[in-house]
Amino acid sequence: MNLLRKALVPLTGVAVIALVLLLAGPRAVHAITATLVQVVNTVPVVTAPSAPLLYESNCTGAFGGTQEGSCSFQTVPAGNTLFIDAVSIYLNSLETGVGVQWALMLTYNIGSSYPEGQGPSQGAALFIPLTKMAPGFGQNYVGTITSANVWSANSPAPKCQVLLNGASETGVFSCTAWGHLAPIPAT
């Protein structure tokens, strides 16, 4: 009987301790969880860079009795680079015999982000071949480049220019550029 009493006392003590831990366990688990949440909430949030902003701009020009016409697209916002993906030009002139010598888009890269240091101040030309459309109302020309891959940074707005082989009083044209803007990384 003495032996049984000696065995039961430690077992009862272990059972009481286990019962106390069992009852106190959820509180301890909640306390540890609350501490972890507080620690996790003190870590600064890291955000991914924002997606590029889409760019679409249209400009129209007229010749007004001259051979050359131009128009400017929207200004590239400061601190951004404009990547031009596609350009389209539509030209209409009522004069017969007036043809196109060339049509182009000028981009300017005059900031320090230009790979060679400084871009040409007169602009870099992207020539857009125009095709004469079927006879209709006047002389109609159209041209599109869908893989332009040109860019403009820290600069004036890109321009669209058309040069005819003769003066036009009635000639008008419309240019559209599509692309996206990306922030210039800080140096």
CYANA upper distance limits for C-alpha pairs under 8 A (distance plus 0.5 A):
  1 MET  CA      5 ARG  CA      6.74
  2 ASN  CA      6 LYS  CA      6.72
  3 LEU  CA      7 ALA  CA      6.85
  4 LEU  CA      8 LEU  CA      6.63
  5 ARG  CA      9 VAL  CA      6.74
  6 LYS  CA     10 PRO  CA      7.77
  7 ALA  CA     11 LEU  CA      7.05
  8 LEU  CA     12 THR  CA      6.37
  9 VAL  CA     13 GLY  CA      6.70
 10 PRO  CA     14 VAL  CA      6.69
 11 LEU  CA     15 ALA  CA      6.65
 12 THR  CA     16 VAL  CA      6.64
 13 GLY  CA     17 ILE  CA      6.67
 14 VAL  CA     18 ALA  CA      6.53
 15 ALA  CA     19 LEU  CA      6.56
 16 VAL  CA     20 VAL  CA      6.67
 17 ILE  CA     21 LEU  CA      6.67
 18 ALA  CA     22 LEU  CA      6.44
 19 LEU  CA     23 LEU  CA      6.69
 20 VAL  CA     24 ALA  CA      6.48
 21 LEU  CA     25 GLY  CA      5.89
 22 LEU  CA     26 PRO  CA      8.18
 24 ALA  CA     28 ALA  CA      6.90
 25 GLY  CA     29 VAL  CA      6.58
 26 PRO  CA     30 HIS  CA      6.49
 27 ARG  CA     31 ALA  CA      6.56
 28 ALA  CA     32 ILE  CA      6.64
 29 VAL  CA     33 THR  CA      6.57
 30 HIS  CA     34 ALA  CA      6.53
 31 ALA  CA     35 THR  CA      6.72
 32 ILE  CA     36 LEU  CA      6.73
 33 THR  CA     37 VAL  CA      6.69
 34 ALA  CA     38 GLN  CA      6.74
 35 THR  CA     39 VAL  CA      6.75
 36 LEU  CA     40 VAL  CA      6.53
 37 VAL  CA     41 ASN  CA      6.52
 38 GLN  CA     42 THR  CA      7.05
 39 VAL  CA     43 VAL  CA      7.70
 52 PRO  CA    180 HIS  CA      6.62
 52 PRO  CA    181 LEU  CA      6.08
 52 PRO  CA    182 ALA  CA      5.73
 52 PRO  CA    183 PRO  CA      8.48
 53 LEU  CA    180 HIS  CA      5.92
 53 LEU  CA    181 LEU  CA      5.58
 53 LEU  CA    182 ALA  CA      7.35
 54 LEU  CA    178 TRP  CA      8.32
 54 LEU  CA    179 GLY  CA      6.56
 54 LEU  CA    180 HIS  CA      4.75
 54 LEU  CA    181 LEU  CA      6.74
 55 TYR  CA     82 LEU  CA      8.37
 55 TYR  CA    177 ALA  CA      8.33
 55 TYR  CA    178 TRP  CA      6.17
 55 TYR  CA    179 GLY  CA      5.45
 55 TYR  CA    180 HIS  CA      5.27
 55 TYR  CA    181 LEU  CA      6.98
 56 GLU  CA    176 THR  CA      7.69
 56 GLU  CA    177 ALA  CA      6.15
 56 GLU  CA    178 TRP  CA      5.04
 56 GLU  CA    179 GLY  CA      6.93
 57 SER  CA     73 PHE  CA      6.23
 57 SER  CA     74 GLN  CA      6.44
 57 SER  CA    176 THR  CA      6.18
 57 SER  CA    177 ALA  CA      5.92
 57 SER  CA    178 TRP  CA      7.27
 58 ASN  CA     73 PHE  CA      6.66
 58 ASN  CA     74 GLN  CA      8.33
 58 ASN  CA    174 SER  CA      7.63
 58 ASN  CA    175 CYS  CA      6.10
 58 ASN  CA    176 THR  CA      4.86
 58 ASN  CA    177 ALA  CA      7.03
 59 CYS  CA     71 CYS  CA      6.28
 59 CYS  CA     72 SER  CA      6.62
 59 CYS  CA     73 PHE  CA      6.18
 59 CYS  CA    160 CYS  CA      8.35
 59 CYS  CA    174 SER  CA      6.37
 59 CYS  CA    175 CYS  CA      5.92
 59 CYS  CA    176 THR  CA      7.11
 60 THR  CA     70 SER  CA      8.45
 60 THR  CA     71 CYS  CA      6.43
 60 THR  CA    172 VAL  CA      7.81
 60 THR  CA    173 PHE  CA      6.17
 60 THR  CA    174 SER  CA      4.86
 60 THR  CA    175 CYS  CA      6.76
 61 GLY  CA     69 GLY  CA      6.52
 61 GLY  CA     70 SER  CA      6.14
 61 GLY  CA     71 CYS  CA      5.83
 61 GLY  CA    172 VAL  CA      6.21
 61 GLY  CA    173 PHE  CA      5.89
 61 GLY  CA    174 SER  CA      6.98
 62 ALA  CA     69 GLY  CA      6.30
 62 ALA  CA     70 SER  CA      8.04
 62 ALA  CA    170 THR  CA      8.07
 62 ALA  CA    171 GLY  CA      6.30
 62 ALA  CA    172 VAL  CA      4.81
 62 ALA  CA    173 PHE  CA      6.86
 63 PHE  CA     67 GLN  CA      6.87
 63 PHE  CA     68 GLU  CA      6.57
 63 PHE  CA     69 GLY  CA      5.52
 63 PHE  CA    167 ALA  CA      8.03
 63 PHE  CA    168 SER  CA      6.38
 63 PHE  CA    169 GLU  CA      6.85
 63 PHE  CA    170 THR  CA      7.69
 63 PHE  CA    171 GLY  CA      6.21
 63 PHE  CA    172 VAL  CA      7.05
 64 GLY  CA    168 SER  CA      7.01
 64 GLY  CA    169 GLU  CA      5.40
 64 GLY  CA    170 THR  CA      7.40
 64 GLY  CA    171 GLY  CA      7.98
 65 GLY  CA    167 ALA  CA      5.86
 65 GLY  CA    168 SER  CA      5.39
 65 GLY  CA    169 GLU  CA      4.82
 65 GLY  CA    170 THR  CA      8.29
 66 THR  CA    166 GLY  CA      8.11
 66 THR  CA    167 ALA  CA      5.01
 66 THR  CA    168 SER  CA      6.32
 66 THR  CA    169 GLU  CA      7.79
 67 GLN  CA    163 LEU  CA      6.15
 67 GLN  CA    164 LEU  CA      5.47
 67 GLN  CA    165 ASN  CA      7.16
 67 GLN  CA    166 GLY  CA      5.94
 67 GLN  CA    167 ALA  CA      4.83
 67 GLN  CA    168 SER  CA      6.79
 68 GLU  CA    161 GLN  CA      7.73
 68 GLU  CA    162 VAL  CA      6.26
 68 GLU  CA    163 LEU  CA      4.96
 68 GLU  CA    164 LEU  CA      6.80
 68 GLU  CA    167 ALA  CA      8.44
 69 GLY  CA    161 GLN  CA      6.23
 69 GLY  CA    162 VAL  CA      5.97
 69 GLY  CA    163 LEU  CA      7.16
 70 SER  CA    159 LYS  CA      7.29
 70 SER  CA    160 CYS  CA      5.97
 70 SER  CA    161 GLN  CA      4.78
 70 SER  CA    162 VAL  CA      6.94
 71 CYS  CA    159 LYS  CA      6.17
 71 CYS  CA    160 CYS  CA      5.91
 71 CYS  CA    161 GLN  CA      7.23
 72 SER  CA    157 ALA  CA      6.67
 72 SER  CA    158 PRO  CA      6.46
 72 SER  CA    159 LYS  CA      4.81
 72 SER  CA    160 CYS  CA      6.78
 73 PHE  CA    157 ALA  CA      6.22
 73 PHE  CA    158 PRO  CA      6.05
 73 PHE  CA    159 LYS  CA      6.36
 73 PHE  CA    160 CYS  CA      8.09
 73 PHE  CA    177 ALA  CA      8.36
 74 GLN  CA    157 ALA  CA      6.40
 74 GLN  CA    158 PRO  CA      8.07
 75 THR  CA    156 PRO  CA      6.82
 75 THR  CA    157 ALA  CA      4.76
 75 THR  CA    158 PRO  CA      7.90
 76 VAL  CA     80 ASN  CA      7.27
 76 VAL  CA     81 THR  CA      7.69
 76 VAL  CA     82 LEU  CA      6.96
 76 VAL  CA    152 SER  CA      8.24
 76 VAL  CA    153 ALA  CA      7.86
 76 VAL  CA    154 ASN  CA      8.13
 76 VAL  CA    155 SER  CA      7.73
 76 VAL  CA    156 PRO  CA      7.65
 76 VAL  CA    157 ALA  CA      6.44
 78 ALA  CA    154 ASN  CA      6.96
 79 GLY  CA    153 ALA  CA      8.43
 79 GLY  CA    154 ASN  CA      7.32
 79 GLY  CA    183 PRO  CA      6.36
 79 GLY  CA    184 ILE  CA      5.97
 80 ASN  CA    153 ALA  CA      6.91
 80 ASN  CA    154 ASN  CA      7.69
 80 ASN  CA    181 LEU  CA      6.56
 80 ASN  CA    182 ALA  CA      5.90
 80 ASN  CA    183 PRO  CA      4.82
 80 ASN  CA    184 ILE  CA      5.64
 81 THR  CA    151 TRP  CA      7.24
 81 THR  CA    152 SER  CA      6.21
 81 THR  CA    153 ALA  CA      4.95
 81 THR  CA    154 ASN  CA      7.68
 81 THR  CA    181 LEU  CA      6.09
 81 THR  CA    182 ALA  CA      5.86
 81 THR  CA    183 PRO  CA      6.73
 81 THR  CA    184 ILE  CA      6.65
 82 LEU  CA    151 TRP  CA      5.79
 82 LEU  CA    152 SER  CA      5.61
 82 LEU  CA    153 ALA  CA      6.82
 82 LEU  CA    179 GLY  CA      7.48
 82 LEU  CA    180 HIS  CA      6.39
 82 LEU  CA    181 LEU  CA      5.15
 82 LEU  CA    182 ALA  CA      7.18
 83 PHE  CA    149 ASN  CA      7.24
 83 PHE  CA    150 VAL  CA      6.41
 83 PHE  CA    151 TRP  CA      4.84
 83 PHE  CA    152 SER  CA      7.20
 83 PHE  CA    179 GLY  CA      5.95
 83 PHE  CA    180 HIS  CA      5.91
 83 PHE  CA    181 LEU  CA      6.74
 83 PHE  CA    182 ALA  CA      8.28
 84 ILE  CA    148 ALA  CA      6.74
 84 ILE  CA    149 ASN  CA      6.32
 84 ILE  CA    150 VAL  CA      5.84
 84 ILE  CA    151 TRP  CA      6.22
 84 ILE  CA    177 ALA  CA      7.31
 84 ILE  CA    178 TRP  CA      6.41
 84 ILE  CA    179 GLY  CA      4.78
 84 ILE  CA    180 HIS  CA      7.22
 85 ASP  CA    146 THR  CA      6.83
 85 ASP  CA    147 SER  CA      5.99
 85 ASP  CA    148 ALA  CA      5.43
 85 ASP  CA    149 ASN  CA      5.84
 85 ASP  CA    150 VAL  CA      7.65
 85 ASP  CA    177 ALA  CA      8.17
 85 ASP  CA    178 TRP  CA      6.29
 85 ASP  CA    179 GLY  CA      5.30
 85 ASP  CA    180 HIS  CA      8.36
 86 ALA  CA    144 THR  CA      7.79
 86 ALA  CA    145 ILE  CA      5.92
 86 ALA  CA    146 THR  CA      4.81
 86 ALA  CA    147 SER  CA      6.25
 86 ALA  CA    148 ALA  CA      5.84
 86 ALA  CA    149 ASN  CA      8.36
 86 ALA  CA    177 ALA  CA      6.30
 86 ALA  CA    178 TRP  CA      5.72
 86 ALA  CA    179 GLY  CA      7.23
 87 VAL  CA    105 MET  CA      8.50
 87 VAL  CA    144 THR  CA      6.14
 87 VAL  CA    145 ILE  CA      5.82
 87 VAL  CA    146 THR  CA      7.09
 87 VAL  CA    148 ALA  CA      7.63
 87 VAL  CA    175 CYS  CA      7.70
 87 VAL  CA    176 THR  CA      6.17
 87 VAL  CA    177 ALA  CA      5.01
 87 VAL  CA    178 TRP  CA      6.96
 88 SER  CA    142 VAL  CA      8.04
 88 SER  CA    143 GLY  CA      6.17
 88 SER  CA    144 THR  CA      4.67
 88 SER  CA    145 ILE  CA      6.92
 88 SER  CA    175 CYS  CA      6.14
 88 SER  CA    176 THR  CA      5.75
 88 SER  CA    177 ALA  CA      7.12
 89 ILE  CA    128 ILE  CA      8.38
 89 ILE  CA    130 LEU  CA      8.23
 89 ILE  CA    142 VAL  CA      6.18
 89 ILE  CA    143 GLY  CA      5.78
 89 ILE  CA    144 THR  CA      6.88
 89 ILE  CA    173 PHE  CA      7.50
 89 ILE  CA    174 SER  CA      6.19
 89 ILE  CA    175 CYS  CA      4.97
 89 ILE  CA    176 THR  CA      7.10
 90 TYR  CA    140 ASN  CA      7.95
 90 TYR  CA    141 TYR  CA      6.36
 90 TYR  CA    142 VAL  CA      5.05
 90 TYR  CA    143 GLY  CA      7.18
 90 TYR  CA    173 PHE  CA      5.97
 90 TYR  CA    174 SER  CA      5.76
 90 TYR  CA    175 CYS  CA      7.06
 91 LEU  CA    139 GLN  CA      8.38
 91 LEU  CA    140 ASN  CA      6.16
 91 LEU  CA    141 TYR  CA      5.52
 91 LEU  CA    142 VAL  CA      6.79
 91 LEU  CA    171 GLY  CA      7.78
 91 LEU  CA    172 VAL  CA      6.45
 91 LEU  CA    173 PHE  CA      4.70
 91 LEU  CA    174 SER  CA      7.07
 92 ASN  CA    138 GLY  CA      7.03
 92 ASN  CA    139 GLN  CA      5.99
 92 ASN  CA    140 ASN  CA      5.10
 92 ASN  CA    141 TYR  CA      7.02
 92 ASN  CA    171 GLY  CA      6.08
 92 ASN  CA    172 VAL  CA      6.03
 92 ASN  CA    173 PHE  CA      6.68
 93 SER  CA     98 VAL  CA      7.99
 93 SER  CA    138 GLY  CA      6.01
 93 SER  CA    139 GLN  CA      5.52
 93 SER  CA    140 ASN  CA      7.19
 93 SER  CA    168 SER  CA      7.60
 93 SER  CA    170 THR  CA      6.12
 93 SER  CA    171 GLY  CA      4.46
 93 SER  CA    172 VAL  CA      6.93
 94 LEU  CA    137 PHE  CA      7.73
 94 LEU  CA    138 GLY  CA      4.63
 94 LEU  CA    139 GLN  CA      6.40
 94 LEU  CA    170 THR  CA      6.44
 94 LEU  CA    171 GLY  CA      7.13
 95 GLU  CA    138 GLY  CA      7.22
 95 GLU  CA    139 GLN  CA      7.60
 95 GLU  CA    168 SER  CA      7.26
 95 GLU  CA    169 GLU  CA      8.43
 95 GLU  CA    170 THR  CA      7.67
 95 GLU  CA    171 GLY  CA      8.30
 96 THR  CA    138 GLY  CA      7.73
 96 THR  CA    139 GLN  CA      7.35
 98 VAL  CA    139 GLN  CA      8.08
 98 VAL  CA    164 LEU  CA      7.12
 98 VAL  CA    165 ASN  CA      6.60
 98 VAL  CA    166 GLY  CA      6.20
 98 VAL  CA    167 ALA  CA      8.12
 98 VAL  CA    168 SER  CA      7.88
 99 GLY  CA    164 LEU  CA      6.14
 99 GLY  CA    165 ASN  CA      6.04
 99 GLY  CA    166 GLY  CA      7.86
100 VAL  CA    130 LEU  CA      8.10
100 VAL  CA    162 VAL  CA      7.92
100 VAL  CA    163 LEU  CA      6.64
100 VAL  CA    164 LEU  CA      4.88
100 VAL  CA    165 ASN  CA      6.41
101 GLN  CA    162 VAL  CA      8.34
101 GLN  CA    163 LEU  CA      6.03
101 GLN  CA    164 LEU  CA      5.69
101 GLN  CA    165 ASN  CA      6.15
102 TRP  CA    127 PHE  CA      7.74
102 TRP  CA    128 ILE  CA      8.05
102 TRP  CA    129 PRO  CA      7.71
102 TRP  CA    130 LEU  CA      8.34
102 TRP  CA    162 VAL  CA      6.46
102 TRP  CA    163 LEU  CA      5.92
102 TRP  CA    164 LEU  CA      7.60
103 ALA  CA    127 PHE  CA      6.44
103 ALA  CA    128 ILE  CA      5.99
103 ALA  CA    129 PRO  CA      7.21
103 ALA  CA    130 LEU  CA      7.66
103 ALA  CA    160 CYS  CA      8.10
103 ALA  CA    161 GLN  CA      6.22
103 ALA  CA    162 VAL  CA      4.80
103 ALA  CA    163 LEU  CA      6.84
104 LEU  CA    125 ALA  CA      6.67
104 LEU  CA    126 LEU  CA      5.86
104 LEU  CA    127 PHE  CA      4.71
104 LEU  CA    128 ILE  CA      5.73
104 LEU  CA    160 CYS  CA      6.37
104 LEU  CA    161 GLN  CA      5.90
104 LEU  CA    162 VAL  CA      7.00
105 MET  CA    125 ALA  CA      6.23
105 MET  CA    126 LEU  CA      5.59
105 MET  CA    127 PHE  CA      6.98
105 MET  CA    128 ILE  CA      7.96
105 MET  CA    158 PRO  CA      7.47
105 MET  CA    159 LYS  CA      6.10
105 MET  CA    160 CYS  CA      4.99
105 MET  CA    161 GLN  CA      6.79
106 LEU  CA    123 GLY  CA      5.77
106 LEU  CA    124 ALA  CA      5.85
106 LEU  CA    125 ALA  CA      5.18
106 LEU  CA    126 LEU  CA      6.83
106 LEU  CA    158 PRO  CA      6.00
106 LEU  CA    159 LYS  CA      5.54
106 LEU  CA    160 CYS  CA      6.78
106 LEU  CA    161 GLN  CA      8.15
107 THR  CA    123 GLY  CA      5.69
107 THR  CA    124 ALA  CA      5.73
107 THR  CA    125 ALA  CA      7.14
107 THR  CA    126 LEU  CA      8.40
107 THR  CA    150 VAL  CA      8.32
107 THR  CA    151 TRP  CA      7.47
107 THR  CA    152 SER  CA      6.12
107 THR  CA    157 ALA  CA      8.01
107 THR  CA    158 PRO  CA      5.23
107 THR  CA    159 LYS  CA      7.30
108 TYR  CA    119 GLY  CA      7.23
108 TYR  CA    120 PRO  CA      7.39
108 TYR  CA    121 SER  CA      7.18
108 TYR  CA    122 GLN  CA      7.89
108 TYR  CA    123 GLY  CA      5.12
108 TYR  CA    124 ALA  CA      6.72
108 TYR  CA    152 SER  CA      5.98
108 TYR  CA    153 ALA  CA      7.52
108 TYR  CA    155 SER  CA      6.09
108 TYR  CA    156 PRO  CA      7.00
108 TYR  CA    157 ALA  CA      8.08
108 TYR  CA    158 PRO  CA      7.10
109 ASN  CA    113 SER  CA      8.47
109 ASN  CA    114 TYR  CA      6.42
109 ASN  CA    118 GLN  CA      7.33
109 ASN  CA    119 GLY  CA      5.18
109 ASN  CA    120 PRO  CA      7.41
109 ASN  CA    121 SER  CA      8.16
109 ASN  CA    123 GLY  CA      7.91
109 ASN  CA    151 TRP  CA      8.32
109 ASN  CA    152 SER  CA      5.73
109 ASN  CA    153 ALA  CA      5.65
109 ASN  CA    154 ASN  CA      6.93
109 ASN  CA    155 SER  CA      6.22
110 ILE  CA    114 TYR  CA      7.37
110 ILE  CA    118 GLN  CA      5.74
110 ILE  CA    119 GLY  CA      5.34
110 ILE  CA    120 PRO  CA      7.38
110 ILE  CA    121 SER  CA      7.03
110 ILE  CA    153 ALA  CA      7.56
110 ILE  CA    154 ASN  CA      6.67
110 ILE  CA    155 SER  CA      6.17
111 GLY  CA    117 GLY  CA      8.01
111 GLY  CA    118 GLN  CA      6.75
111 GLY  CA    119 GLY  CA      7.96
111 GLY  CA    153 ALA  CA      6.89
111 GLY  CA    154 ASN  CA      5.37
111 GLY  CA    155 SER  CA      7.23
112 SER  CA    117 GLY  CA      6.00
112 SER  CA    118 GLN  CA      6.85
113 SER  CA    117 GLY  CA      7.45
113 SER  CA    153 ALA  CA      7.56
113 SER  CA    154 ASN  CA      8.30
113 SER  CA    184 ILE  CA      8.20
114 TYR  CA    118 GLN  CA      6.26
114 TYR  CA    119 GLY  CA      6.77
114 TYR  CA    153 ALA  CA      7.85
119 GLY  CA    123 GLY  CA      8.06
119 GLY  CA    124 ALA  CA      8.43
120 PRO  CA    124 ALA  CA      7.03
126 LEU  CA    148 ALA  CA      8.45
128 ILE  CA    143 GLY  CA      6.73
128 ILE  CA    144 THR  CA      7.27
128 ILE  CA    145 ILE  CA      7.22
129 PRO  CA    143 GLY  CA      6.21
129 PRO  CA    144 THR  CA      8.16
130 LEU  CA    141 TYR  CA      6.21
130 LEU  CA    142 VAL  CA      5.59
130 LEU  CA    143 GLY  CA      4.85
130 LEU  CA    144 THR  CA      8.32
131 THR  CA    141 TYR  CA      5.76
131 THR  CA    142 VAL  CA      5.92
131 THR  CA    143 GLY  CA      6.64
132 LYS  CA    139 GLN  CA      7.89
132 LYS  CA    140 ASN  CA      6.34
132 LYS  CA    141 TYR  CA      4.91
132 LYS  CA    142 VAL  CA      7.22
133 MET  CA    139 GLN  CA      8.16
133 MET  CA    140 ASN  CA      5.93
133 MET  CA    141 TYR  CA      6.08
133 MET  CA    142 VAL  CA      7.62
134 ALA  CA    140 ASN  CA      8.24
135 PRO  CA    139 GLN  CA      7.71
135 PRO  CA    140 ASN  CA      8.31
136 GLY  CA    140 ASN  CA      8.20
152 SER  CA    158 PRO  CA      7.98
160 CYS  CA    175 CYS  CA      7.02
164 LEU  CA    168 SER  CA      8.46
